Amino acid sequence: MQLLYIADPLCSWCYGFEPELRRFLERHPEARLELVMGGLRAYNTAIMTAAFKDTLREHWRHVQEASALPFNDSLLARADFIYDTEPPCRGVVTARTLDPSKAHTYFGAVQAAFYRDAQDVTRAKTLIEIAGACGYETSAFAGSLESDALRLATRRDFETTQSLGVSGFPTLGAAYGTQLYLVTSGYVTDDVLEYRAAEIARLAGERALSRAG
């Protein structure tokens, strides 16, 4: 099973979805997950307004109610915080480039650092520290994170997301041959993932038999 996961570390519904996706993946160790960064608010330069902070708190409350995950909104008390999702997305692309096998772990660690621990993951220092905790060599990670090549690779992720017509996160697709099927666009529980993945596998199998016949 080849899965395409389009998400953003600073998307609250992606944070809520993470345990559901992990439970699904635990039942399907044969599945291969490819991460593509969505760029929810990439390259934003505006300081957060009080109204936007209130909107975020409301979104986070809904996610917490659905997922029962912990949220810490103390970072929103900062007067100078800029909600730019490009740096944490670039952190995940860097992790994916250096060691794809640990990239999903890193993605989840960035989410937890931001939502649970109120760490500023828009800062390179924080992203590098998380990488070290996930088993990456920090000097290599730091050098790659700040490179022009990784900035360009991250922008290409955003372009891929746009070319696929994805505007909401999380979005999970399943690939069979050259066909990409939508598993979910938005938060769902792991049992819903299981049902939809089985239906897609059945449909893909029927189409393959039809073409063979």
ABEGO torsion letter per residue (X at the ends): XBBBBBBBAABAAAAAAAAAAAAAAAABAABBBBBBBAGABBGBABBBBAAAAAAAAAAAAAAAAAAGBBBBAAAAABAABBBBAAAAAAAAAAAAAABAAAAAAAAAAAAAAAAAAGBBAABAAAAAAAAAAAGBBAAAAAAAAABAAAAAAAAAAAAAAAAAGBABOBBBBBBBEABBBBABBEBBBAAAAAAAAAAAAAAAAAAAAAAAX
